[in-house]
Amino acid sequence: MSSTSHPLAIRPLPAGNKKPKTLGEFIARVNAEGSSFRNLTEEGLRQEIEAQEKHGIDANDTEMTDALDDDEGEGKAPQSTKVEDLVAARQEVLRNVDFAHQNAMLTLDFISLLLSKETPVQAGLTLSDILRSTVGIGTLGADKLAASNMTDEKVQDNKLVATGWKFVEINNTVESLMHSATRLQKEIDLETKYWGEVLAASENGWAVSRLPHERHTLGVKYGFDEAAPYFRANSFAPMRRSDTGSVSLDTNRIGQPRRLAATIKQAGKIVGRSSPRQPLRDDAPLEARVRQARDSIFDQELWHELNREGRTLLSYGVRLEDGSISLAVDDREVVLSLDYIEAESMPEAHGTDSASALAETTCATLRLLLSYAHKQNNQKRSRPNPLGSNANRGNMTYSLLRPLLLHFNHEQSVKKATQFVSDLVLILRAAGVVSAKYTLTEPPAPALSPNLSSSEALYIALLSPRDFLFDVTISPEVRLTIRGKTTVVPTVTQYLIQLPLANAPQDLPSPDDLASRNYLLRTFPPAESYPDLREAASYTRQAVARYLAFQAESIAQDADSSPKGGSGRALWARSLNGRAIHDVPFRKRELQIDVCKPHSPDRWDEKDELDDPSPGQEGDLTPELRVYASWTDGDDQDGGSKVYRKWTFSAGEARTGAPILKLENIVRGCVSDQLKPALGQRK
């Protein structure tokens, strides 16, 4: 084996041309070698050449040492020493390279000789000629120490096992893919259901957007922009996806659903209740749950505003108790409360239909009033504030209970006034005044602008004063009109009584004739107004009594058959109070006509004021007609003895239809002494 068969040369990369390229560079190199052209002589050059030949350095090696110059300064080794070191280093590198080359060639020959037994042709290409001629081809081989236990059957079994494992892994992969597909389909179904409900809520008008503090969560706004700040801030509910895919509405900020309820009580017993609101099922549609949350927060705000207003209406009979607000309505009581919507706590509805309808109407009216207040806030907020006005409207109290008090007060006033007037007319007709009658008229609401919505028109109607008018006819000559007007502030009913002229024919002899004018207009005119029904009823009773006394005077003048006076007949005159008549000048016979309350004292026990003098308390306004008669025996009026008799006309007796002595017959019987009792008796 020789190195020439497979020459291996390790040479450095060819260096670039180091010859100077310009004359200036050449001069610089010469100067750098320690000599210059000025000191250059032929003898010096000869000595340098001889020295190089003496040390065996050829021209090529000289080129490698050109870079060694005198840069190391004085005190360095001479140039011949440096060249020897370089030659020694070069020889060392060449020896190492040759050693590596020999090892590589030996390894190649060994591997080639080992493979020449199996593949002689291929191995002979890399086998050296010296080794081939020395040992020959195929002289070196290798074998296993132990025979392999792998047979063809085992190979086939291993292939089957490998194939089986492949199928198992394929099946596992398929099952994993199917499981992933099923899970993905389930997730798609859940997302489809969730977004379907969200889209349905959005299409139905509910505001859906991201939560202010949870940008990755959707929420629905179910409150009102014009609500109080607390309720406006809590009117946004997150819509989270539940395990079933439906929307889970988080309304924990407003608590459990609540509703405003109204209860009607009479004599401490419940006679009516507003219809309860049934709780929703767990699988109720999203829109129904959002609507329930909206109704709940709306009723909570309504309850808050009712409590605020109720504190200012304590003088009108509004009472704030633990969890309830009470309003007095005649003999009944309206109790408002805020109840939880729970299936197990739903009370059974019982009572009368009218009371339950009143309770339901009360709740609906309060909700309508708060909705209109929200609308008013929106309109005020959309308009700029006038200069100098206070822009803070946050503490404004809504008028929610006042319209209810207005309505209840009006209905109560109409009911009591109707009862009083109807009983009065019934008594008069029972006493023989067949012309007595009355008509009740409630003027319609004033015409409103056609541009107003129905809710605005209804709200204006609820806050407008309510009027009613009674036209009471006692006789063709005497009429009374009782007008009642209920206002919001103050929430009271005031009365105005007028005495219109009678509808008399036009061909009367004189306009001053009593038959052509209302008798009471000149003798007992009403006041400008009356603060309550008690005062108005008191005037009406006295006015009727005075007119009946006026009629009794005419009847007495016509029926008297006593000894003739200077004019041929006895004279009858009315007393100063206008309710009594007596004969003149002896005053032996006297009749007193009073329209009073059923429990008022009798004429001979209480001579001046027959009405209950307690102010501000209406009490029982049922009228009762009483006729008192007295006779004095003897010639001297002051020294004679008196006998008395009383007749009473009540509404209860008039309704029974029992025969009652008429007023005209009583007057004639008293004048003729036919009804005079025995001496010392009082009937």
C-alpha positions as CSV (number, residue, x, y, z in Angstrom):
1,M,0.0,0.0,0.0
2,S,1.5,3.3,-1.1
3,S,0.5,6.8,-0.7
4,T,0.6,7.3,-4.4
5,S,-2.3,5.0,-5.2
6,H,-4.7,7.3,-3.4
7,P,-2.9,10.6,-3.1
8,L,-4.2,12.9,-0.4
9,A,-2.9,16.4,-0.4
10,I,-3.8,18.9,2.4
11,R,-2.7,22.2,1.2
12,P,-3.7,25.6,2.5
13,L,-6.0,27.7,0.5
14,P,-4.2,29.6,-2.2
15,A,-3.1,32.9,-1.0
16,G,-3.7,36.0,-3.0
17,N,-1.0,37.7,-5.0
18,K,1.1,39.5,-2.5
19,K,3.3,41.3,-5.0
20,P,3.1,45.0,-4.8
21,K,0.8,46.5,-7.3
22,T,2.2,49.9,-7.4
23,L,5.6,51.5,-7.1
24,G,4.7,53.2,-4.0
25,E,3.7,49.9,-2.3
26,F,6.9,48.4,-3.4
27,I,9.0,51.2,-1.9
28,A,7.0,50.9,1.3
29,R,7.8,47.2,1.6
30,V,11.4,47.8,1.0
31,N,11.6,50.4,3.7
32,A,9.7,48.1,6.0
33,E,12.4,45.4,5.7
34,G,14.9,47.7,7.2
35,S,16.7,48.9,4.1
36,S,16.2,51.5,1.6
37,F,17.2,52.2,-1.9
38,R,19.7,54.7,-0.7
39,N,21.7,52.1,1.2
40,L,21.2,49.3,-1.3
41,T,24.4,47.9,-2.9
42,E,25.3,45.1,-5.0
43,E,27.6,43.6,-2.4
44,G,24.8,43.6,0.1
45,L,22.5,41.7,-2.2
46,R,25.0,39.1,-2.9
47,Q,25.6,38.4,0.8
48,E,21.8,38.1,1.4
49,I,21.5,35.6,-1.5
50,E,24.4,33.5,-0.2
51,A,22.8,33.4,3.3
52,Q,19.6,32.1,1.9
53,E,21.2,29.4,-0.1
54,K,23.3,28.4,2.9
55,H,20.2,27.7,5.1
56,G,18.3,25.9,2.3
57,I,15.3,28.2,2.0
58,D,13.9,28.3,-1.5
59,A,12.1,31.0,-3.2
60,N,8.6,29.7,-2.4
61,D,9.5,29.4,1.3
62,T,10.8,32.9,1.2
63,E,7.4,34.1,0.0
64,M,5.8,32.7,3.2
65,T,8.3,34.5,5.4
66,D,7.8,37.8,3.7
67,A,5.4,38.9,6.3
68,L,8.0,38.5,9.0
69,D,9.5,41.9,9.3
70,D,11.2,43.9,11.9
71,D,7.9,45.0,13.5
72,E,8.9,43.4,16.8
73,G,11.6,46.0,17.1
74,E,15.1,45.7,18.4
75,G,16.1,42.8,20.7
76,K,14.2,40.1,18.7
77,A,15.8,36.8,17.3
78,P,17.5,37.0,14.0
79,Q,15.7,36.2,10.7
80,S,17.3,32.7,10.4
81,T,15.8,31.6,13.7
82,K,12.3,32.4,12.7
83,V,12.6,30.5,9.4
84,E,13.7,27.4,11.3
85,D,10.7,27.5,13.5
86,L,8.4,27.8,10.6
87,V,10.0,24.8,8.8
88,A,9.7,22.6,11.9
89,A,6.0,23.5,12.4
90,R,5.4,22.7,8.7
91,Q,7.0,19.3,9.0
92,E,4.9,18.5,12.1
93,V,1.7,19.3,10.3
94,L,2.6,17.1,7.4
95,R,3.4,14.2,9.7
96,N,0.1,14.4,11.4
97,V,-1.8,14.6,8.2
98,D,0.1,11.6,6.9
99,F,-0.7,9.6,10.0
100,A,-4.4,10.3,9.7
101,H,-4.3,9.3,6.1
102,Q,-2.6,6.0,6.8
103,N,-5.2,5.2,9.6
104,A,-8.1,6.0,7.2
105,M,-6.6,3.8,4.5
106,L,-6.1,0.9,6.9
107,T,-9.7,1.1,8.1
108,L,-10.9,1.2,4.5
109,D,-8.8,-1.9,3.6
110,F,-10.2,-3.8,6.7
111,I,-13.8,-3.0,6.0
112,S,-13.3,-3.8,2.3
113,L,-11.6,-7.2,3.1
114,L,-14.4,-8.1,5.5
115,L,-17.1,-7.3,2.9
116,S,-15.2,-9.1,0.1
117,K,-16.6,-12.4,1.3
118,E,-20.2,-11.4,0.8
119,T,-19.9,-8.9,-2.0
120,P,-16.4,-9.3,-3.7
121,V,-17.1,-7.1,-6.6
122,Q,-18.3,-4.1,-4.7
123,A,-15.7,-4.6,-2.0
124,G,-12.8,-5.0,-4.5
125,L,-13.4,-1.4,-5.7
126,T,-12.1,0.0,-2.4
127,L,-9.5,-2.7,-1.5
128,S,-5.9,-1.6,-2.0
129,D,-3.7,-3.5,-4.5
130,I,-1.0,-4.4,-1.9
131,L,-3.6,-6.0,0.5
132,R,-5.3,-7.8,-2.5
133,S,-2.0,-9.3,-3.6
134,T,-0.9,-10.2,0.0
135,V,-4.0,-11.9,1.5
136,G,-6.4,-12.2,-1.4
137,I,-10.1,-11.6,-1.6
138,G,-12.6,-13.2,0.8
139,T,-10.0,-14.3,3.4
140,L,-11.6,-12.4,6.3
141,G,-15.2,-13.1,7.3
142,A,-17.7,-12.6,10.3
143,D,-20.5,-14.8,11.7
144,K,-23.0,-14.7,14.5
145,L,-22.1,-16.5,17.7
146,A,-25.8,-17.7,18.2
147,A,-28.4,-18.6,15.6
148,S,-31.5,-16.3,15.4
149,N,-34.8,-17.7,16.8
150,M,-36.8,-15.7,14.2
151,T,-38.6,-18.0,11.9
152,D,-40.9,-17.2,8.9
153,E,-43.9,-18.0,11.1
154,K,-42.8,-15.6,13.7
155,V,-42.1,-13.0,11.1
156,Q,-45.6,-13.4,9.8
157,D,-47.0,-13.3,13.3
158,N,-45.0,-10.1,14.0
159,K,-46.4,-8.7,10.8
160,L,-49.9,-9.6,11.8
161,V,-49.4,-8.2,15.3
162,A,-48.0,-5.0,13.8
163,T,-50.9,-4.8,11.4
164,G,-53.3,-5.4,14.3
165,W,-51.7,-2.6,16.3
166,K,-52.0,-0.4,13.3
167,F,-55.7,-1.2,13.1
168,V,-56.1,-0.6,16.8
169,E,-54.4,2.7,16.6
170,I,-56.5,3.6,13.6
171,N,-59.7,2.6,15.4
172,N,-58.6,4.7,18.4
173,T,-57.9,7.6,16.1
174,V,-61.3,7.2,14.5
175,E,-63.0,7.0,17.9
176,S,-61.1,10.0,19.1
177,L,-62.2,11.9,15.9
178,M,-65.8,10.7,16.3
179,H,-65.7,11.8,20.0
180,S,-64.3,15.1,19.0
181,A,-66.9,15.5,16.2
182,T,-69.7,14.6,18.7
183,R,-68.4,17.0,21.2
184,L,-68.0,19.7,18.6
185,Q,-71.5,19.0,17.3
186,K,-72.8,19.3,20.8
187,E,-70.9,22.5,21.3
188,I,-72.3,23.8,18.0
189,D,-75.9,22.9,19.1
190,L,-75.4,24.6,22.5
191,E,-73.9,27.7,20.8
192,T,-76.7,27.7,18.2
193,K,-79.3,27.5,21.0
194,Y,-77.6,30.3,23.0
195,W,-77.2,32.7,20.1
196,G,-80.7,31.9,18.9
197,E,-82.2,33.1,22.2
198,V,-79.9,36.1,22.2
199,L,-80.9,37.0,18.6
200,A,-84.6,36.5,19.5
201,A,-84.3,38.9,22.4
202,S,-82.5,41.4,20.3
203,E,-85.0,41.2,17.5
204,N,-87.8,41.8,20.0
205,G,-86.4,45.1,20.9
206,W,-84.3,44.4,24.0
207,A,-80.9,46.2,24.1
208,V,-78.1,43.6,23.9
209,S,-74.5,44.6,24.3
210,R,-71.3,43.8,26.2
211,L,-71.1,44.3,29.9
212,P,-69.3,47.5,30.9
213,H,-67.0,45.6,33.3
214,E,-66.9,42.2,31.5
215,R,-66.2,42.9,27.8
216,H,-66.3,39.2,27.0
217,T,-69.8,38.7,28.4
218,L,-73.1,39.8,26.7
219,G,-75.8,41.4,28.7
220,V,-79.4,42.6,28.2
221,K,-80.7,45.9,29.4
222,Y,-84.2,45.4,30.9
223,G,-84.5,48.6,33.0
224,F,-85.4,52.2,32.0
225,D,-83.1,55.1,31.2
226,E,-85.3,57.5,33.1
227,A,-85.5,55.5,36.3
228,A,-83.8,56.6,39.5
229,P,-80.0,56.2,39.5
230,Y,-79.9,53.1,41.7
231,F,-82.5,51.2,39.6
232,R,-80.9,52.4,36.3
233,A,-77.5,51.1,37.4
234,N,-78.9,47.7,38.3
235,S,-81.0,47.2,35.2
236,F,-78.3,45.3,33.2
237,A,-78.2,41.5,33.4
238,P,-75.4,39.2,32.1
239,M,-76.5,36.5,29.7
240,R,-74.4,33.5,30.4
241,R,-74.7,30.1,28.6
242,S,-76.0,27.3,30.8
243,D,-75.1,23.6,30.5
244,T,-78.1,23.0,28.4
245,G,-77.3,25.8,26.0
246,S,-80.0,28.2,27.1
247,V,-79.4,31.7,28.3
248,S,-78.9,31.9,32.0
249,L,-80.1,35.4,33.0
250,D,-78.2,36.7,36.0
251,T,-80.5,39.0,38.0
252,N,-78.9,38.7,41.4
253,R,-78.4,42.5,41.6
254,I,-82.2,43.0,41.9
255,G,-82.9,39.9,44.0
256,Q,-85.9,37.6,43.7
257,P,-88.7,38.8,41.4
258,R,-91.2,41.0,43.2
259,R,-94.5,42.6,42.3
260,L,-96.8,45.4,43.6
261,A,-99.9,44.0,45.1
262,A,-103.1,45.8,46.3
263,T,-105.5,44.4,48.9
264,I,-108.9,45.8,49.7
265,K,-110.0,45.4,53.3
266,Q,-113.4,46.1,54.9
267,A,-114.0,45.9,58.6
268,G,-110.6,44.2,59.0
269,K,-111.4,41.5,56.4
270,I,-109.9,41.0,53.0
271,V,-112.7,41.5,50.4
272,G,-110.5,41.9,47.2
273,R,-107.0,41.4,46.0
274,S,-105.1,42.1,42.8
275,S,-104.4,39.1,40.6
276,P,-101.2,37.3,41.6
277,R,-98.4,37.0,39.1
278,Q,-97.4,33.4,38.6
279,P,-93.6,32.5,38.8
280,L,-91.9,31.4,35.6
281,R,-90.7,27.9,34.9
282,D,-87.0,27.1,34.7
283,D,-87.3,26.5,31.0
284,A,-89.2,29.7,30.3
285,P,-88.2,31.6,27.2
286,L,-85.6,34.3,27.5
287,E,-88.0,37.1,26.6
288,A,-90.4,36.0,29.4
289,R,-87.6,36.1,31.9
290,V,-86.3,39.4,30.7
291,R,-89.9,40.8,30.9
292,Q,-90.2,39.4,34.5
293,A,-87.0,41.1,35.5
294,R,-88.2,44.4,33.9
295,D,-91.5,44.2,35.7
296,S,-89.7,43.4,39.0
297,I,-87.3,46.3,38.9
298,F,-90.1,48.6,37.7
299,D,-92.3,47.6,40.7
300,Q,-89.4,48.0,43.0
301,E,-88.8,51.5,41.8
302,L,-92.6,52.2,42.0
303,W,-92.6,51.0,45.6
304,H,-89.6,53.3,46.3
305,E,-91.4,56.3,44.8
306,L,-94.7,55.5,46.7
307,N,-92.9,55.5,50.0
308,R,-91.3,58.8,49.2
309,E,-94.6,60.4,48.2
310,G,-96.5,58.7,51.1
311,R,-94.4,60.6,53.7
312,T,-95.8,63.8,52.3
313,L,-99.4,62.7,52.4
314,L,-99.8,61.6,56.0
315,S,-102.4,64.4,56.5
316,Y,-104.6,62.8,53.9
317,G,-104.9,59.5,55.7
318,V,-102.0,57.7,54.1
319,R,-100.3,55.4,56.6
320,L,-96.8,53.9,56.1
321,E,-96.5,50.7,58.1
322,D,-94.0,47.8,58.0
323,G,-93.9,46.8,54.4
324,S,-97.3,48.3,53.4
325,I,-98.9,51.6,52.5
326,S,-102.6,52.1,53.5
327,L,-105.2,54.5,51.9
328,A,-108.6,55.0,53.5
329,V,-111.4,54.8,50.9
330,D,-114.8,55.4,52.6
331,D,-115.5,52.3,54.7
332,R,-112.8,50.3,53.0
333,E,-109.0,50.4,53.0
334,V,-106.6,49.9,50.1
335,V,-103.3,48.3,51.3
336,L,-100.3,48.4,48.9
337,S,-97.4,46.0,49.4
338,L,-94.4,44.7,47.5
339,D,-94.6,40.9,47.5
340,Y,-92.2,38.2,46.3
341,I,-93.3,36.1,43.4
342,E,-93.3,32.6,44.8
343,A,-95.6,29.7,43.9
344,E,-95.9,28.4,47.5
345,S,-96.7,31.9,48.9
346,M,-99.5,32.7,46.4
347,P,-102.6,33.6,48.4
348,E,-106.0,32.5,47.2
349,A,-108.0,35.2,45.6
350,H,-111.3,35.7,47.4
351,G,-113.8,38.5,47.9
352,T,-116.1,40.4,45.7
353,D,-115.5,41.0,42.0
354,S,-115.8,44.8,42.4
355,A,-113.2,44.9,45.2
356,S,-110.8,42.8,43.2
357,A,-111.3,45.0,40.2
358,L,-110.6,48.0,42.3
359,A,-107.3,46.4,43.5
360,E,-106.3,45.5,40.0
361,T,-107.2,49.0,38.7
362,T,-105.2,50.6,41.5
363,C,-102.0,48.6,40.6
364,A,-102.4,49.3,36.8
365,T,-103.0,53.0,37.5
366,L,-99.8,53.3,39.6
367,R,-97.7,51.6,37.0
368,L,-99.2,53.9,34.3
369,L,-98.4,57.0,36.4
370,L,-94.8,55.9,36.9
371,S,-94.4,55.2,33.1
372,Y,-95.7,58.7,32.3
373,A,-93.3,60.2,34.9
374,H,-90.4,58.4,33.0
375,K,-91.7,59.9,29.8
376,Q,-91.8,63.4,31.4
377,N,-88.2,62.9,32.6
378,N,-87.1,62.0,29.0
379,Q,-88.8,65.1,27.6
380,K,-87.3,67.4,30.2
381,R,-83.8,65.9,29.7
382,S,-84.1,66.3,25.9
383,R,-84.8,70.1,26.3
384,P,-82.2,72.6,27.4
385,N,-82.6,74.1,30.8
386,P,-83.7,77.7,30.9
387,L,-81.2,80.2,32.2
388,G,-81.3,80.5,36.0
389,S,-83.2,77.3,36.5
390,N,-82.1,74.4,38.7
391,A,-81.0,71.6,36.5
392,N,-81.1,69.0,39.4
393,R,-84.4,67.1,39.2
394,G,-83.1,64.0,41.0
395,N,-85.1,64.7,44.2
396,M,-88.4,65.4,42.5
397,T,-91.3,63.5,44.0
398,Y,-93.7,61.9,41.5
399,S,-97.5,62.3,41.8
400,L,-98.5,58.7,42.1
401,L,-100.8,58.5,45.1
402,R,-102.4,61.9,44.7
403,P,-104.3,60.9,41.5
404,L,-105.6,57.9,43.5
405,L,-106.6,60.0,46.4
406,L,-108.3,62.4,43.9
407,H,-110.3,59.5,42.4
408,F,-111.2,57.9,45.7
409,N,-112.2,61.2,47.2
410,H,-114.3,62.1,44.2
411,E,-116.1,58.7,44.2
412,Q,-116.6,58.9,47.9
413,S,-118.0,62.4,47.7
414,V,-120.3,61.5,44.8
415,K,-121.5,58.5,46.7
416,K,-122.2,60.4,49.9
417,A,-123.8,63.3,48.1
418,T,-126.0,61.0,46.1
419,Q,-127.1,59.2,49.2
420,F,-127.9,62.5,51.0
421,V,-129.8,64.0,48.0
422,S,-131.7,60.9,47.2
423,D,-132.8,60.4,50.8
424,L,-133.8,64.1,51.0
425,V,-135.9,63.8,47.8
426,L,-137.4,60.5,49.0
427,I,-138.5,62.2,52.3
428,L,-140.0,65.2,50.6
429,R,-142.0,63.0,48.3
430,A,-143.1,60.9,51.2
431,A,-144.2,64.2,52.9
432,G,-146.3,65.1,50.0
433,V,-143.9,67.2,47.9
434,V,-144.5,65.3,44.7
435,S,-142.5,67.7,42.6
436,A,-139.3,66.9,44.4
437,K,-136.6,65.3,42.2
438,Y,-132.9,65.4,41.4
439,T,-130.5,64.9,38.5
440,L,-126.9,63.9,38.8
441,T,-124.5,65.1,36.1
442,E,-120.8,64.5,35.7
443,P,-119.4,66.8,33.1
444,P,-117.1,65.0,30.6
445,A,-113.4,65.7,30.6
446,P,-112.3,68.8,28.7
447,A,-111.2,68.2,25.1
448,L,-107.5,67.5,24.7
449,S,-105.2,68.1,21.8
450,P,-105.4,65.3,19.2
451,N,-101.6,65.2,19.1
452,L,-101.5,63.6,22.5
453,S,-101.0,59.9,22.9
454,S,-103.6,57.8,24.7
455,S,-101.3,57.5,27.8
456,E,-100.8,61.2,28.0
457,A,-104.5,61.8,27.7
458,L,-105.2,59.3,30.4
459,Y,-102.6,60.8,32.7
460,I,-104.0,64.3,32.2
461,A,-107.4,63.0,32.9
462,L,-106.2,61.4,36.1
463,L,-104.6,64.6,37.3
464,S,-107.5,66.9,36.2
465,P,-110.1,68.1,38.8
466,R,-113.3,66.0,38.9
467,D,-116.7,67.7,38.9
468,F,-120.2,66.5,39.6
469,L,-123.5,68.5,39.7
470,F,-126.8,67.8,41.5
471,D,-129.8,69.7,40.2
472,V,-132.4,69.4,43.0
473,T,-135.9,70.5,42.3
474,I,-138.1,71.0,45.4
475,S,-141.0,72.7,43.6
476,P,-141.4,74.4,40.3
477,E,-140.5,77.6,42.1
478,V,-137.4,76.4,44.1
479,R,-134.3,74.7,42.7
480,L,-130.9,74.1,44.1
481,T,-127.7,73.1,42.2
482,I,-125.0,71.5,44.3
483,R,-121.7,71.4,42.5
484,G,-118.8,69.4,43.8
485,K,-115.2,69.8,42.6
486,T,-112.3,67.6,43.7
487,T,-108.8,69.0,43.1
488,V,-105.4,67.4,43.2
489,V,-103.7,70.0,45.4
490,P,-105.2,70.1,48.0
491,T,-106.9,66.7,47.5
492,V,-110.3,67.8,48.8
493,T,-113.8,68.2,47.5
494,Q,-115.3,71.7,47.7
495,Y,-118.9,72.5,47.1
496,L,-120.7,75.3,45.5
497,I,-124.5,75.8,45.9
498,Q,-126.5,78.0,43.6
499,L,-130.2,78.9,43.4
500,P,-131.2,79.2,39.8
501,L,-134.4,81.0,38.8
502,A,-137.4,78.8,38.3
503,N,-138.6,78.0,34.8
504,A,-141.7,80.1,35.0
505,P,-143.9,81.1,32.1
506,Q,-143.1,84.4,30.4
507,D,-146.5,86.0,30.9
508,L,-146.3,86.4,34.6
509,P,-147.7,89.7,35.9
510,S,-144.5,90.8,37.6
511,P,-140.9,89.5,37.9
512,D,-141.0,90.2,41.6
513,D,-143.7,87.6,42.2
514,L,-142.5,84.7,44.4
515,A,-143.9,82.2,41.9
516,S,-141.6,83.4,39.2
517,R,-138.4,83.5,41.3
518,N,-136.6,81.1,43.5
519,Y,-137.9,81.8,47.0
520,L,-134.6,81.0,48.8
521,L,-132.6,83.4,46.6
522,R,-133.8,86.3,48.6
523,T,-134.5,84.8,52.0
524,F,-131.7,82.3,52.6
525,P,-128.9,82.7,49.9
526,P,-126.0,80.3,50.1
527,A,-122.4,81.1,50.8
528,E,-119.8,81.4,48.1
529,S,-118.4,77.9,48.8
530,Y,-118.5,75.1,51.3
531,P,-115.3,73.2,52.3
532,D,-117.0,69.8,52.7
533,L,-120.2,67.9,52.3
534,R,-121.2,68.4,55.9
535,E,-121.4,72.2,55.5
536,A,-123.2,71.9,52.1
537,A,-125.7,69.4,53.6
538,S,-126.3,71.7,56.6
539,Y,-127.3,74.5,54.3
540,T,-129.4,72.3,52.1
541,R,-131.4,71.0,55.2
542,Q,-132.0,74.5,56.5
543,A,-133.0,75.7,53.0
544,V,-135.5,72.9,52.6
545,A,-136.9,73.5,56.1
546,R,-137.3,77.2,55.3
547,Y,-139.1,76.5,52.1
548,L,-141.4,73.9,53.8
549,A,-142.2,76.5,56.5
550,F,-143.0,79.0,53.7
551,Q,-145.4,76.5,52.2
552,A,-146.9,75.6,55.6
553,E,-147.6,79.3,56.2
554,S,-149.6,79.5,53.0
555,I,-151.5,76.3,53.9
556,A,-152.2,77.6,57.5
557,Q,-153.5,80.9,56.2
558,D,-155.9,79.0,53.9
559,A,-157.0,76.4,56.4
560,D,-157.4,78.6,59.6
561,S,-161.1,78.8,60.8
562,S,-160.4,80.7,64.1
563,P,-162.4,83.8,65.1
564,K,-162.1,86.5,62.6
565,G,-159.6,89.2,63.0
566,G,-159.8,92.7,61.7
567,S,-159.3,91.4,58.2
568,G,-161.8,88.6,58.7
569,R,-159.2,85.8,59.2
570,A,-156.4,84.9,61.7
571,L,-152.9,85.8,60.6
572,W,-149.9,83.4,60.5
573,A,-146.3,84.5,60.5
574,R,-142.9,82.9,60.3
575,S,-140.4,83.1,63.1
576,L,-137.0,84.7,62.9
577,N,-135.2,81.5,62.1
578,G,-137.5,80.9,59.1
579,R,-138.4,77.3,60.1
580,A,-141.4,77.9,62.3
581,I,-144.8,79.5,61.9
582,H,-147.3,80.7,64.6
583,D,-150.6,82.5,64.8
584,V,-150.6,86.2,65.6
585,P,-151.1,88.0,67.8
586,F,-151.8,85.4,70.4
587,R,-149.3,82.8,69.4
588,K,-151.3,79.9,70.7
589,R,-150.5,77.6,67.9
590,E,-147.0,77.0,66.6
591,L,-145.4,74.7,64.0
592,Q,-141.7,74.0,63.7
593,I,-140.3,72.2,60.5
594,D,-136.8,70.9,60.7
595,V,-134.7,68.8,58.4
596,C,-131.9,67.4,60.6
597,K,-129.8,64.4,61.3
598,P,-131.5,61.3,62.8
599,H,-129.8,61.6,66.1
600,S,-130.3,65.4,66.5
601,P,-132.2,66.5,69.7
602,D,-135.9,67.4,69.5
603,R,-137.2,70.9,68.9
604,W,-138.5,71.4,72.4
605,D,-135.2,70.2,74.0
606,E,-132.8,72.2,71.7
607,K,-134.4,75.3,70.4
608,D,-131.7,76.9,68.3
609,E,-129.2,74.6,66.5
610,L,-130.4,71.2,65.6
611,D,-127.3,70.0,63.6
612,D,-124.3,68.3,65.1
613,P,-121.9,71.3,65.7
614,S,-118.7,69.2,65.6
615,P,-116.7,70.7,62.7
616,G,-114.9,68.7,60.1
617,Q,-116.7,65.4,60.8
618,E,-119.3,64.5,58.2
619,G,-120.6,61.4,60.1
620,D,-124.1,60.3,59.2
621,L,-125.6,62.8,56.7
622,T,-128.9,60.9,56.4
623,P,-131.7,63.6,56.5
624,E,-134.8,63.3,58.6
625,L,-137.9,65.6,58.4
626,R,-139.5,66.5,61.7
627,V,-142.7,68.5,62.3
628,Y,-143.2,69.9,65.8
629,A,-146.6,71.3,66.9
630,S,-147.5,73.0,70.1
631,W,-150.7,74.4,71.5
632,T,-151.2,76.8,74.4
633,D,-154.4,76.7,76.4
634,G,-155.8,79.7,78.2
635,D,-156.2,83.4,77.3
636,D,-152.8,84.4,78.6
637,Q,-150.1,82.9,76.4
638,D,-147.5,83.1,79.1
639,G,-149.6,81.6,81.8
640,G,-151.3,78.8,79.9
641,S,-150.2,75.2,79.6
642,K,-148.8,73.7,76.4
643,V,-149.2,70.4,74.7
644,Y,-146.8,69.1,72.0
645,R,-146.8,66.6,69.1
646,K,-144.1,65.5,66.7
647,W,-144.2,63.8,63.3
648,T,-141.1,62.2,61.7
649,F,-140.4,61.4,58.1
650,S,-137.3,59.2,57.6
651,A,-135.8,57.6,54.5
652,G,-136.2,54.1,55.9
653,E,-139.9,54.5,56.5
654,A,-140.3,56.0,53.1
655,R,-138.6,53.0,51.4
656,T,-141.0,50.6,53.1
657,G,-144.0,52.3,51.5
658,A,-145.9,52.5,54.8
659,P,-148.8,55.0,54.9
660,I,-147.6,58.3,56.2
661,L,-149.6,61.5,57.0
662,K,-148.7,64.2,54.5
663,L,-147.3,67.5,55.5
664,E,-150.3,69.5,54.2
665,N,-152.6,67.3,56.3
666,I,-150.5,67.8,59.3
667,V,-150.6,71.6,58.9
668,R,-154.3,71.6,58.4
669,G,-154.9,69.3,61.3
670,C,-152.8,71.4,63.6
671,V,-154.5,74.6,62.5
672,S,-157.9,73.1,63.1
673,D,-156.8,71.4,66.4
674,Q,-157.8,68.0,65.0
675,L,-154.4,66.7,65.8
676,K,-154.1,68.4,69.1
677,P,-153.4,65.9,71.9
678,A,-155.1,65.9,75.3
679,L,-153.8,68.2,77.9
680,G,-150.6,67.1,79.5
681,Q,-149.8,64.6,76.7
682,R,-146.9,64.7,74.3
683,K,-146.9,62.6,71.2
